């Protein structure tokens, strides 16, 4: 039998799981055979909190932590952790329509926040359950309109940060006289051009990136460069409340230079990260922008 979670238990669970997710506004918890992986269900009398996510890359890390919490917490709380692979948004819609929605779920890859709040009524406003002390756990600017808050409500909690990085093969850079990796995008273009010019006859090119997904290509390469250079976040000027993509111009021009002049590994714009990574290890590419 599933018990209703109270404010104290909610804050304890969210403090332990700490997910970029939202509490469902209504509906019982349930499991589905469509889940790629899940923990087992709890015993009768246990307060079961079902959690859905698409973060397969966190599965190996989170599974033992959640299993340990389920075994040792003194509050009779059980987290039912499920990792989904495909059709996540559709699975959520189906779960809500059949009254089997998860209690907590990741927002990424679903409808815009305002749709889930105003139209689909999927989400519970978390702000009444959060003390000022609890909010202070998060950094300034952690709650952004349209991302995890809407109106006066807070609908999800941040839990992670993503850092993009440049992998490089120093042995190949040494061959063309480059002693250190580039510090600017312009240096990256110049270095990649030099590598391709001197080593392409051996099948070695200066740059490749996992750009099979257009969204991933922008969010994992172009957006971070724009943002660390002082540009807008995803093209939106939050301070002035308007879109401004002018800071993308120079970055896009430099990326275009690499991919339109033959500097980049041929066909790399259609590759995922898995086929790119072995090329770096096998010394056919000196750098990958993930």
Secondary structure, 3 states (H helix, E strand, C coil): CCCCCCHHHHHHHHHHHCCCEEEECCCCCCCCCCEEEECCCCCCCCEEEEEEECCHHHHHHHHHHHHHHHHHCCCCEEEEEEEECCCHHHHHHHHHHCCCCCCEEECCCCCCHHHHHHHCCCECCCHHHCCHHHHCCCCCCCCCECCCEECCEECCCCCCCCCCCEEECHHHHHHCCCCCCCCCHHHHHHHHHHHHHHHHHHCCECEEECCCCHHHHHHHHHHHHHHHCCCCECCEECCCCEECCHHHHHHHHHHHHHHHCCCECCCHHHCCHHHHHHHHHCCCECEEEC
